[in-house]
């Protein structure tokens, strides 16, 4: 399936962790992703990877929505 890579990239044990970090920082997921990528030295590499994945998934979601229109 086309979405299998997404499940493999996230994994069951890490599901929702980036969203929880964003919520604790009182930001949306997109805002937190931008903040993390702008301040990479303040966050661990795993959080940076999660931010990159969040941005990628947002682009995929937008592409699919545009494609349906």
Secondary structure, DSSP 8 states (H G I E B T S, - for coil): -TTHHHHHHH-GGGTTHHHHHHHHTTS-HHHHHHHHHHTGGGS-HHHHHHHHHHHHHHHHHHHHHHHH-
